[in-house]
Amino acid sequence: MKRWNGWGDDANELDYELSASALAYLRGLLGDASPLRDATLEETLARVPASRLPEHNLYSIDPEERLRHARGQSLPDWLALRSGEPGLFPDAVAWPESSEEVRTLLLHAQAHQIDVIPYGGGTSVVGHINPRAGERPVLTIDMTRMNKLMHLDKQSQLATFGAGTTGPQVESQLAEQGYTLGHFPQSWELSTIGGWVASRSSGQQSMRYGRIEQMFAGGKIETLNGTLDIPTFPATSAGPDLREFFLGTEGRLGIISEVKARVTPLPEHESFHVVFFPSWEKALSALRAIVQARVQLSMMRLSNAVETDTQLRLAGGGSAVAVLEKYLALRGAGDGKVMFTFGVTGTRAQCKSARGLALKMCKPSGGVNTGTLLGKKWEHSRFRSPYLRHGLWDAGYAVDTMETAIDWVRVPEAVEIIQSDIAAALADEGEPVHAFTHLSHLYPQGSSIYTTYVFRCAQTYAETHARWEKLKAAGAEAIVRCGGTISHQHGVGTDHAQYLPAEKGELGIAAIDGLVRQFDPAQQMNPGKLLP
């Protein structure tokens, strides 16, 4: 069973306990910290109010189920659950097993004036699945029983899935037939294919497989105005693309019940490699050249100097890191060095060609190839980062992220401004913040920017949340000021909604609002999300 107040499953032990050297490193940066007391499940259940809905065979009003569906995985969600003060709860939870059952639930909600929240893996980090205050009762519809590969068209390479199919379930069912979707967001362990479409998700190997919008070929959506079947076409010029109506709409228009996705045969070969550059500027020049030459890499990630040092220290430092740094310094990548991780995926011939070309283009900028050892370490831990919050929390620290995407001409300045503004956001309290950045999705036009920040918990949950609010506002305002999108891969939810008008403009917001009202005139579908 999923943890009720953290990431992962109760049965696993991947809590990412900090090593003594990593803890000493953080204390040196941020000072000693004291963990806050976690409320127990029993204490938190005592705060679940009576449901506003009567018992019914369509759903459950069990207090624990309502608690487990009350929050996602944002830092405010974490603080609310750990404090034992989750705030608002859905009044009931339902688990449909077919599109017809989803339709029945929506008709029931419509007839009884019930708000509806679609729920996939519960991995939202921006408030997608949190109930809002209001007069109407709230029904959360958990899609995870709709988790099967329903059909595979091998000629067209199209797979139809129930929308509640998680990342591991998608890949295991496709692998049995020799295929992969290739969509690997950091939340892959728990998130669902329907949730990926609803939030415009991006996977770690999107350079090969595409973002979810390239994979989403069609499907079925249940709305309060009826069922919409979106047919699959290789391409079309027949007016606006209906797929785009639902990508990124976060449940405001309806519930995605079936997803038809473009799949790919399993690759013959895959490997990950690490190159170190002497400086951020030299690395940016090389990586921009690689991506604009459209070298067939499957993933690229560039850590700035602060993140590079942080990763090496949190990995435990020690003699192996010391030997590596001595070697790199001799090759010209000493202080200020940055780490570039890239992947090659496909046939062996494709991988050999792409790897060779990428390494050749790194050399003029002083790139030092360290082979696959560090790449294998990245591959092994690629989905473990969410567990880092557990280890930091137990030591008295909190961690969160901000992300955006922006054109190349503004990337260097944006990285500096976003990171520095977040790092300085608690200066009025005399509190240091450790912020570091990487580029994780690169495009010929520009790149995503992903900044992580770590800070000390305050003496209370309320004070810790207030610190987060300052940090979140500093990062979001810096992104808007730099001209970046408010979200490259996490979506809008409630946390980003106030910043959306800066990106869409008045007319754009009105258009989105009009689309929402077309499918949901009474504003019952996930109200309060996406739009400010």
C-alpha positions as CSV (number, residue, x, y, z in Angstrom):
1,M,0.0,0.0,0.0
2,K,1.2,3.5,-0.8
3,R,2.5,5.6,2.2
4,W,-0.2,7.8,3.5
5,N,2.2,10.7,4.3
6,G,5.1,10.3,1.9
7,W,6.5,8.9,-1.2
8,G,6.6,5.2,-2.2
9,D,5.1,2.0,-0.8
10,D,5.0,1.1,2.9
11,A,6.8,-2.2,2.1
12,N,9.9,-0.7,0.6
13,E,12.8,0.8,2.5
14,L,14.1,3.3,-0.1
15,D,14.0,6.3,2.3
16,Y,17.4,7.5,1.1
17,E,19.0,7.9,4.6
18,L,21.7,10.5,4.5
19,S,25.3,9.3,5.0
20,A,27.4,10.9,7.8
21,S,29.4,12.8,5.3
22,A,26.3,14.1,3.4
23,L,24.8,15.2,6.7
24,A,28.0,17.0,7.7
25,Y,28.0,18.7,4.2
26,L,24.4,20.0,4.7
27,R,25.1,21.2,8.3
28,G,28.1,23.1,7.0
29,L,25.9,24.8,4.4
30,L,22.7,25.4,6.4
31,G,23.5,24.8,10.0
32,D,22.2,22.2,12.5
33,A,18.6,21.3,12.1
34,S,15.9,19.7,14.3
35,P,13.2,17.5,12.8
36,L,9.6,18.3,13.4
37,R,7.4,15.6,15.0
38,D,5.3,13.5,12.7
39,A,1.7,12.9,13.5
40,T,0.6,9.3,13.6
41,L,-2.0,7.9,11.2
42,E,-4.4,7.5,14.1
43,E,-4.0,11.1,15.2
44,T,-4.7,12.3,11.7
45,L,-7.7,10.1,11.1
46,A,-9.3,11.6,14.2
47,R,-9.4,14.9,12.2
48,V,-11.4,13.5,9.3
49,P,-14.9,15.0,9.5
50,A,-18.1,13.1,8.7
51,S,-18.8,12.8,5.0
52,R,-21.4,15.0,3.5
53,L,-22.5,12.1,1.3
54,P,-24.6,9.2,2.3
55,E,-23.3,5.6,2.0
56,H,-23.7,4.3,-1.5
57,N,-22.6,1.3,-3.5
58,L,-20.8,3.5,-6.0
59,Y,-18.2,4.8,-3.6
60,S,-16.7,4.6,-0.1
61,I,-16.9,7.2,2.6
62,D,-14.3,5.4,4.8
63,P,-12.2,8.0,6.7
64,E,-8.9,6.4,5.9
65,E,-9.6,6.2,2.2
66,R,-10.7,9.8,2.2
67,L,-7.4,10.8,4.1
68,R,-5.3,8.8,1.6
69,H,-6.9,10.8,-1.3
70,A,-6.8,14.2,0.3
71,R,-3.4,15.3,-0.8
72,G,-0.7,14.9,-3.4
73,Q,3.1,15.1,-3.2
74,S,3.9,18.8,-3.0
75,L,5.8,20.1,-0.1
76,P,2.7,21.8,1.3
77,D,0.9,18.4,1.0
78,W,3.9,16.8,2.8
79,L,3.7,19.4,5.6
80,A,-0.1,19.1,6.0
81,L,0.0,15.3,6.3
82,R,3.1,15.1,8.5
83,S,1.6,17.7,10.8
84,G,-1.7,15.8,11.1
85,E,-3.6,18.8,9.7
86,P,-4.5,17.8,6.1
87,G,-7.3,20.5,6.0
88,L,-9.9,19.5,3.4
89,F,-11.0,16.0,2.5
90,P,-13.0,14.4,-0.3
91,D,-16.4,13.2,1.0
92,A,-16.1,9.9,-0.9
93,V,-13.7,7.9,-3.1
94,A,-14.7,5.7,-6.0
95,W,-12.7,3.1,-8.0
96,P,-14.3,2.5,-11.4
97,E,-13.1,-0.4,-13.5
98,S,-14.4,0.6,-16.9
99,S,-15.4,3.7,-18.9
100,E,-19.0,2.9,-18.4
101,E,-18.5,3.0,-14.6
102,V,-16.8,6.3,-14.9
103,R,-19.8,7.6,-16.9
104,T,-22.2,6.3,-14.2
105,L,-20.2,8.1,-11.5
106,L,-20.3,11.4,-13.5
107,L,-24.0,11.1,-14.0
108,H,-24.5,10.5,-10.3
109,A,-22.3,13.5,-9.5
110,Q,-24.3,15.7,-12.0
111,A,-27.6,14.6,-10.6
112,H,-26.6,15.3,-7.0
113,Q,-24.5,18.4,-7.5
114,I,-21.2,16.7,-6.4
115,D,-17.8,18.1,-7.4
116,V,-15.5,15.5,-9.0
117,I,-11.7,15.2,-8.7
118,P,-10.0,12.7,-11.0
119,Y,-7.1,10.8,-9.2
120,G,-4.4,8.8,-10.9
121,G,-1.2,8.1,-8.9
122,G,-1.6,10.9,-6.5
123,T,1.8,12.3,-7.5
124,S,0.8,15.9,-8.2
125,V,3.3,18.5,-6.8
126,V,1.2,21.6,-7.5
127,G,-2.2,20.8,-5.9
128,H,-4.1,19.1,-8.8
129,I,-6.0,16.6,-6.6
130,N,-6.7,18.6,-3.4
131,P,-10.3,19.4,-2.6
132,R,-11.3,23.0,-2.3
133,A,-13.6,24.6,0.2
134,G,-17.2,24.9,-1.0
135,E,-20.8,24.0,-0.4
136,R,-20.9,21.0,-2.7
137,P,-19.6,17.6,-1.5
138,V,-16.5,16.2,-3.3
139,L,-16.1,12.8,-4.9
140,T,-12.6,11.7,-5.8
141,I,-12.5,9.1,-8.6
142,D,-9.4,6.9,-8.3
143,M,-8.6,5.4,-11.7
144,T,-6.0,2.9,-10.7
145,R,-8.2,-0.2,-11.2
146,M,-8.3,0.7,-14.9
147,N,-4.8,-0.6,-15.3
148,K,-4.7,-2.9,-18.3
149,L,-3.2,-2.9,-21.8
150,M,-6.5,-3.2,-23.6
151,H,-5.2,-3.6,-27.2
152,L,-2.0,-3.5,-29.1
153,D,-1.9,-2.7,-32.8
154,K,1.6,-3.8,-33.8
155,Q,1.3,-2.7,-37.4
156,S,0.4,0.9,-36.4
157,Q,2.4,0.7,-33.1
158,L,-0.6,1.9,-31.1
159,A,-1.4,0.7,-27.6
160,T,-4.7,1.3,-25.7
161,F,-4.5,1.5,-22.0
162,G,-6.9,2.1,-19.1
163,A,-6.1,5.6,-17.9
164,G,-5.1,4.4,-14.4
165,T,-2.2,2.2,-15.6
166,T,1.0,3.2,-13.7
167,G,4.4,3.5,-15.3
168,P,5.7,0.1,-14.2
169,Q,2.4,-1.5,-15.4
170,V,2.6,0.2,-18.8
171,E,6.2,-0.9,-19.3
172,S,5.8,-4.5,-18.0
173,Q,2.7,-5.2,-20.2
174,L,4.3,-3.7,-23.3
175,A,7.6,-5.5,-22.7
176,E,5.8,-8.8,-22.8
177,Q,5.0,-8.0,-26.4
178,G,8.4,-6.5,-27.2
179,Y,7.4,-2.8,-27.0
180,T,8.0,0.2,-24.8
181,L,6.2,3.5,-24.4
182,G,9.5,5.1,-23.2
183,H,7.8,7.7,-20.9
184,F,9.8,7.9,-17.7
185,P,9.0,10.9,-15.5
186,Q,10.6,11.0,-12.1
187,S,7.2,10.0,-10.7
188,W,7.1,6.9,-13.0
189,E,6.9,4.5,-10.1
190,L,3.4,5.8,-9.0
191,S,2.0,8.1,-11.7
192,T,-0.4,7.0,-14.4
193,I,-0.7,7.3,-18.2
194,G,-4.0,9.3,-17.8
195,G,-2.3,11.6,-15.4
196,W,0.6,12.1,-17.8
197,V,-1.9,13.3,-20.5
198,A,-3.9,15.5,-18.1
199,S,-0.8,17.3,-16.9
200,R,1.4,17.3,-20.1
201,S,4.1,15.2,-18.5
202,S,7.6,14.9,-19.8
203,G,9.8,11.8,-19.4
204,Q,13.5,11.6,-18.8
205,Q,14.2,10.2,-22.3
206,S,11.9,12.5,-24.2
207,M,14.6,13.3,-26.8
208,R,14.1,9.8,-28.2
209,Y,10.4,9.0,-27.4
210,G,8.9,12.5,-27.2
211,R,6.9,14.2,-24.5
212,I,3.4,12.8,-23.7
213,E,1.8,15.1,-26.3
214,Q,3.8,13.2,-29.0
215,M,2.8,9.9,-27.6
216,F,-0.9,10.6,-27.0
217,A,-2.7,9.5,-30.2
218,G,-6.3,9.5,-29.0
219,G,-8.6,7.9,-26.5
220,K,-11.8,8.2,-24.6
221,I,-12.9,11.0,-22.3
222,E,-16.0,11.0,-20.1
223,T,-17.4,14.5,-19.7
224,L,-20.5,15.9,-18.0
225,N,-21.9,16.6,-21.5
226,G,-21.2,13.1,-22.8
227,T,-18.5,10.7,-24.0
228,L,-15.9,12.0,-26.5
229,D,-14.0,9.4,-28.6
230,I,-10.8,10.9,-30.1
231,P,-9.8,8.8,-33.2
232,T,-6.2,8.2,-34.0
233,F,-4.6,9.7,-37.1
234,P,-0.9,9.8,-38.1
235,A,-1.6,13.5,-38.9
236,T,-4.5,15.7,-39.8
237,S,-5.2,19.2,-41.0
238,A,-9.0,19.0,-40.3
239,G,-9.3,22.0,-37.9
240,P,-8.1,22.2,-34.3
241,D,-6.7,18.9,-32.9
242,L,-9.1,17.5,-30.3
243,R,-6.2,15.9,-28.5
244,E,-4.9,19.4,-27.6
245,F,-8.2,20.2,-26.0
246,F,-7.5,17.7,-23.2
247,L,-3.7,17.7,-22.9
248,G,-2.8,19.6,-19.8
249,T,-6.4,20.4,-18.8
250,E,-6.0,18.7,-15.4
251,G,-9.4,17.2,-15.2
252,R,-11.3,20.4,-15.8
253,L,-13.0,19.1,-19.0
254,G,-13.7,15.5,-18.0
255,I,-12.0,12.2,-17.0
256,I,-9.7,10.5,-19.5
257,S,-10.7,6.9,-19.2
258,E,-8.7,5.3,-22.1
259,V,-5.4,6.4,-23.7
260,K,-4.3,5.3,-27.1
261,A,-0.5,5.8,-27.2
262,R,2.2,5.6,-29.8
263,V,4.7,2.9,-28.8
264,T,8.1,1.7,-30.0
265,P,9.8,-1.7,-30.2
266,L,12.2,-2.3,-27.2
267,P,15.6,-1.0,-28.0
268,E,18.5,-3.3,-28.8
269,H,20.9,-1.3,-26.7
270,E,20.9,1.5,-24.2
271,S,23.6,3.1,-22.1
272,F,24.3,6.3,-20.2
273,H,27.5,8.3,-20.1
274,V,29.0,11.2,-18.1
275,V,31.2,14.0,-19.4
276,F,32.7,16.7,-17.2
277,F,33.3,20.2,-18.6
278,P,35.7,22.9,-17.1
279,S,32.9,25.5,-16.9
280,W,29.1,26.0,-17.2
281,E,29.7,28.4,-20.2
282,K,31.7,25.8,-22.2
283,A,29.2,23.1,-21.4
284,L,26.3,25.2,-22.6
285,S,28.0,25.9,-25.9
286,A,28.7,22.2,-26.5
287,L,25.2,21.0,-25.5
288,R,23.4,23.6,-27.6
289,A,25.5,22.6,-30.6
290,I,24.7,18.9,-30.0
291,V,20.9,19.4,-29.6
292,Q,20.7,21.8,-32.5
293,A,22.6,19.3,-34.7
294,R,19.8,16.8,-33.7
295,V,22.3,14.1,-32.6
296,Q,20.1,11.1,-31.7
297,L,20.6,11.1,-28.0
298,S,17.8,9.8,-25.8
299,M,18.4,12.1,-22.9
300,M,20.7,15.0,-21.8
301,R,21.1,16.5,-18.4
302,L,23.6,19.2,-17.4
303,S,24.2,20.0,-13.8
304,N,25.6,23.4,-12.9
305,A,28.7,23.7,-10.7
306,V,26.7,23.8,-7.5
307,E,24.6,20.8,-8.3
308,T,27.6,18.9,-9.5
309,D,29.4,19.5,-6.2
310,T,26.2,18.7,-4.3
311,Q,25.7,15.4,-6.1
312,L,29.3,14.3,-5.4
313,R,29.0,15.2,-1.7
314,L,25.6,13.7,-1.2
315,A,26.8,10.5,-2.9
316,G,29.1,10.2,0.1
317,G,32.3,11.8,-1.2
318,G,35.2,9.5,0.0
319,S,38.2,8.2,-1.7
320,A,36.5,7.4,-5.0
321,V,35.3,10.9,-5.5
322,A,38.7,12.3,-4.5
323,V,40.4,10.2,-7.1
324,L,37.8,11.3,-9.7
325,E,38.3,15.0,-8.9
326,K,42.1,14.6,-9.0
327,Y,41.8,13.1,-12.5
328,L,39.4,15.7,-13.7
329,A,41.6,18.5,-12.4
330,L,44.6,17.1,-14.3
331,R,42.4,17.1,-17.5
332,G,41.4,20.7,-16.9
333,A,38.0,20.3,-15.2
334,G,38.8,21.4,-11.6
335,D,36.9,24.0,-9.6
336,G,33.8,25.1,-11.3
337,K,33.4,21.9,-13.3
338,V,30.0,20.8,-14.4
339,M,28.6,17.3,-15.1
340,F,26.8,16.3,-18.3
341,T,24.9,13.0,-18.4
342,F,23.6,11.7,-21.7
343,G,21.9,8.5,-22.9
344,V,21.9,6.6,-26.2
345,T,19.1,4.3,-27.0
346,G,18.2,2.2,-30.1
347,T,20.1,-0.2,-32.3
348,R,23.8,-0.8,-31.5
349,A,24.7,1.0,-34.7
350,Q,22.6,4.0,-33.8
351,C,24.0,4.2,-30.3
352,K,27.6,3.9,-31.5
353,S,27.1,6.7,-34.0
354,A,25.3,9.0,-31.6
355,R,27.7,8.4,-28.8
356,G,30.7,9.0,-31.0
357,L,29.3,12.2,-32.5
358,A,28.3,13.6,-29.0
359,L,31.7,12.9,-27.5
360,K,33.4,14.4,-30.6
361,M,31.3,17.6,-30.2
362,C,32.2,17.8,-26.5
363,K,36.0,17.8,-27.0
364,P,36.5,21.4,-28.3
365,S,34.8,22.7,-25.1
366,G,37.2,20.7,-22.9
367,G,34.8,17.8,-22.2
368,V,36.3,14.9,-20.2
369,N,34.6,11.6,-20.9
370,T,34.4,9.4,-17.8
371,G,32.6,6.5,-19.5
372,T,29.5,4.6,-18.2
373,L,30.3,4.1,-14.5
374,L,28.6,7.3,-13.3
375,G,26.0,6.9,-16.0
376,K,25.1,3.5,-14.5
377,K,24.8,5.1,-11.1
378,W,22.4,7.7,-12.6
379,E,20.4,4.9,-14.2
380,H,20.2,2.9,-11.0
381,S,19.0,5.9,-9.0
382,R,16.9,7.7,-11.6
383,F,13.6,7.2,-9.8
384,R,15.0,7.5,-6.2
385,S,15.1,11.3,-6.0
386,P,11.6,11.6,-4.5
387,Y,12.9,9.5,-1.6
388,L,15.5,12.1,-0.8
389,R,12.8,14.1,0.9
390,H,12.5,11.4,3.5
391,G,16.2,11.4,4.4
392,L,16.4,15.2,4.5
393,W,13.2,15.4,6.6
394,D,14.5,13.0,9.2
395,A,17.5,15.2,9.6
396,G,15.4,18.4,9.9
397,Y,15.6,19.8,6.4
398,A,13.0,20.3,3.7
399,V,13.5,20.1,-0.1
400,D,11.4,21.3,-3.1
401,T,11.9,22.3,-6.7
402,M,11.0,24.9,-9.3
403,E,11.1,24.3,-13.0
404,T,10.5,26.1,-16.3
405,A,11.5,26.1,-20.0
406,I,12.9,29.1,-21.9
407,D,14.6,30.0,-25.2
408,W,18.4,29.5,-25.4
409,V,19.1,33.2,-25.7
410,R,17.8,33.6,-22.1
411,V,18.9,30.4,-20.5
412,P,22.2,31.6,-18.9
413,E,20.6,34.7,-17.3
414,A,17.5,32.8,-16.2
415,V,19.5,30.0,-14.5
416,E,21.4,32.7,-12.5
417,I,18.3,34.8,-11.6
418,I,16.0,31.9,-10.6
419,Q,18.7,30.2,-8.5
420,S,19.9,33.3,-6.8
421,D,16.4,34.7,-6.0
422,I,15.4,31.4,-4.4
423,A,18.7,31.2,-2.5
424,A,18.1,34.7,-1.1
425,A,14.4,34.3,-0.3
426,L,14.8,33.7,3.4
427,A,17.5,36.4,4.0
428,D,15.1,38.4,6.1
429,E,15.1,35.6,8.6
430,G,18.8,35.1,8.4
431,E,18.2,31.6,7.0
432,P,20.5,30.2,4.3
433,V,19.0,28.3,1.4
434,H,21.0,25.8,-0.7
435,A,19.8,26.0,-4.3
436,F,21.2,24.2,-7.3
437,T,20.2,23.8,-10.9
438,H,20.3,21.5,-14.0
439,L,19.0,21.5,-17.5
440,S,17.1,18.2,-17.9
441,H,15.2,18.5,-21.2
442,L,17.0,20.1,-24.1
443,Y,15.4,21.3,-27.4
444,P,16.9,23.0,-30.5
445,Q,14.9,26.2,-29.4
446,G,15.8,26.2,-25.7
447,S,15.9,24.1,-22.5
448,S,14.1,23.3,-19.3
449,I,15.6,24.7,-16.1
450,Y,15.1,22.7,-12.9
451,T,16.2,24.2,-9.6
452,T,16.2,22.3,-6.4
453,Y,16.4,24.0,-3.0
454,V,17.0,22.7,0.5
455,F,16.3,24.7,3.7
456,R,16.0,24.1,7.4
457,C,12.6,23.3,8.9
458,A,11.5,26.0,11.3
459,Q,10.3,25.3,14.9
460,T,6.7,24.7,13.8
461,Y,4.9,23.4,10.7
462,A,3.2,26.8,10.2
463,E,6.5,28.6,10.1
464,T,8.1,26.0,7.8
465,H,5.1,26.4,5.4
466,A,5.6,30.2,5.5
467,R,9.3,29.7,4.5
468,W,8.1,27.5,1.6
469,E,5.7,30.2,0.5
470,K,8.5,32.8,0.3
471,L,10.7,30.4,-1.6
472,K,7.9,29.4,-4.1
473,A,7.0,33.0,-4.7
474,A,10.6,34.0,-5.3
475,G,11.1,31.2,-7.8
476,A,7.8,31.7,-9.6
477,E,8.3,35.5,-9.9
478,A,11.8,35.1,-11.2
479,I,10.5,32.7,-13.9
480,V,7.8,35.1,-15.0
481,R,10.3,38.0,-15.0
482,C,12.7,36.0,-17.1
483,G,10.0,35.1,-19.6
484,G,9.8,31.4,-18.9
485,T,6.8,29.1,-18.8
486,I,5.4,28.7,-15.3
487,S,5.7,24.9,-15.8
488,H,7.6,22.7,-18.2
489,Q,6.5,19.4,-16.7
490,H,4.7,19.8,-13.4
491,G,1.5,21.4,-14.6
492,V,-0.5,24.3,-13.0
493,G,-2.9,22.9,-10.4
494,T,-3.5,25.6,-7.7
495,D,0.1,26.5,-6.8
496,H,0.9,28.0,-10.3
497,A,-2.6,29.2,-11.3
498,Q,-2.0,32.9,-10.3
499,Y,1.0,33.0,-12.6
500,L,-0.8,31.6,-15.7
501,P,-2.2,34.9,-17.0
502,A,1.4,36.2,-17.4
503,E,2.0,33.4,-19.9
504,K,-1.4,33.1,-21.6
505,G,-2.6,36.7,-21.6
506,E,-6.2,37.9,-21.0
507,L,-7.6,36.6,-24.2
508,G,-5.9,33.2,-23.8
509,I,-7.3,32.8,-20.3
510,A,-10.7,33.7,-21.6
511,A,-10.4,31.0,-24.3
512,I,-9.4,28.3,-21.8
513,D,-12.3,29.4,-19.5
514,G,-14.7,29.2,-22.4
515,L,-13.5,25.7,-23.2
516,V,-14.0,24.6,-19.6
517,R,-17.5,26.0,-19.5
518,Q,-18.4,24.2,-22.8
519,F,-17.7,20.8,-21.2
520,D,-18.5,21.7,-17.6
521,P,-21.1,24.4,-17.3
522,A,-21.7,24.0,-13.6
523,Q,-18.0,23.9,-12.8
524,Q,-18.1,20.5,-11.1
525,M,-15.0,19.0,-12.7
526,N,-11.9,19.6,-10.5
527,P,-12.9,23.2,-9.8
528,G,-10.3,25.7,-8.7
529,K,-7.5,24.1,-10.6
530,L,-5.6,25.3,-13.7
531,L,-7.4,28.7,-14.0
532,P,-6.7,31.6,-11.6
